[in-house]
Amino acid sequence: MTGITEVIQSAIFARQKKKLYRQQIQDLDNAVKSILGDPSIGDMKVGDLQGVRVYKYRSNNQQVLLAYEVTESTLYLYAFGSHENFYRELRRYR
């Protein structure tokens, strides 16, 4: 396991998670566990989103992107969703 001791969800992340079905929540939790196991698993972004990583996973036969950032021993979960308008909304949030 890595040295991550704290996981912080953004307000947008928490609101989106509330609206999911049980299976989608399980898939999301599995994705977060994968990130906790290896924080460098996602693709590092450049430009406006420098420092943010995006991990892609599948839920209900659909690709879902999960944006996160690791600083020291904290994992920040920013947002997740389909590719459509994902990066634009993420830029607005940051």
C-alpha positions as CSV (number, residue, x, y, z in Angstrom):
1,M,0.0,0.0,0.0
2,T,1.1,3.6,-0.6
3,G,1.5,6.3,1.9
4,I,-1.9,7.8,1.3
5,T,-3.6,8.4,4.7
6,E,-6.5,10.7,3.7
7,V,-9.0,10.8,0.9
8,I,-10.9,14.1,0.3
9,Q,-13.9,14.3,-2.0
10,S,-14.8,17.5,-3.7
11,A,-18.4,18.8,-3.4
12,I,-19.1,18.0,-7.1
13,F,-17.7,14.5,-6.6
14,A,-20.0,13.8,-3.6
15,R,-23.1,15.2,-5.4
16,Q,-22.4,13.0,-8.5
17,K,-21.8,9.9,-6.3
18,K,-25.2,10.3,-4.6
19,K,-27.0,10.0,-7.9
20,L,-25.5,6.7,-8.9
21,Y,-26.9,3.2,-8.7
22,R,-25.5,0.6,-6.3
23,Q,-23.4,-1.2,-9.0
24,Q,-22.0,2.1,-10.3
25,I,-21.0,3.0,-6.8
26,Q,-19.2,-0.3,-6.4
27,D,-17.4,0.2,-9.7
28,L,-16.3,3.7,-8.5
29,D,-15.1,2.4,-5.2
30,N,-13.1,-0.3,-6.9
31,A,-11.5,2.5,-9.1
32,V,-10.6,4.5,-6.0
33,K,-9.1,1.4,-4.4
34,S,-7.0,0.9,-7.6
35,I,-5.8,4.5,-7.3
36,L,-4.9,4.0,-3.6
37,G,-2.9,0.9,-4.5
38,D,-1.0,2.7,-7.2
39,P,-1.4,6.5,-7.4
40,S,0.5,6.8,-10.6
41,I,-2.1,4.6,-12.5
42,G,-3.9,7.5,-14.1
43,D,-2.7,9.7,-17.0
44,M,-1.0,13.0,-16.0
45,K,-2.6,16.0,-17.6
46,V,-0.8,19.1,-18.8
47,G,-1.7,22.7,-19.4
48,D,-4.7,24.0,-17.4
49,L,-5.0,20.7,-15.6
50,Q,-1.3,20.3,-14.7
51,G,-1.0,18.0,-11.7
52,V,-4.3,16.3,-12.2
53,R,-4.4,12.6,-13.2
54,V,-7.3,10.9,-14.9
55,Y,-8.0,7.2,-14.4
56,K,-10.3,5.5,-16.9
57,Y,-12.5,2.6,-15.8
58,R,-15.6,0.8,-17.1
59,S,-19.0,0.8,-15.5
60,N,-22.1,-0.6,-17.2
61,N,-20.3,-1.1,-20.5
62,Q,-19.4,2.6,-20.5
63,Q,-16.1,4.3,-20.0
64,V,-15.9,6.6,-17.0
65,L,-13.1,9.1,-16.3
66,L,-12.1,9.8,-12.7
67,A,-10.0,13.0,-12.0
68,Y,-7.8,13.0,-8.9
69,E,-4.7,14.5,-7.5
70,V,-2.2,13.2,-5.0
71,T,-0.2,15.6,-2.8
72,E,2.0,14.2,-0.1
73,S,-0.3,11.7,1.8
74,T,-3.6,13.0,0.6
75,L,-5.8,11.9,-2.3
76,Y,-8.1,14.6,-3.7
77,L,-11.0,13.2,-5.8
78,Y,-12.3,16.0,-8.1
79,A,-14.9,14.6,-10.4
80,F,-15.9,11.6,-12.6
81,G,-18.1,11.2,-15.6
82,S,-18.3,10.3,-19.3
83,H,-15.9,12.0,-21.7
84,E,-18.5,14.4,-23.0
85,N,-17.6,17.9,-21.6
86,F,-15.6,16.2,-18.8
87,Y,-12.4,18.3,-19.2
88,R,-14.3,21.5,-19.7
89,E,-16.2,21.1,-16.5
90,L,-13.1,20.0,-14.7
91,R,-11.3,23.2,-15.9
92,R,-14.2,25.3,-14.6
93,Y,-14.0,23.6,-11.2
94,R,-10.3,24.1,-10.8
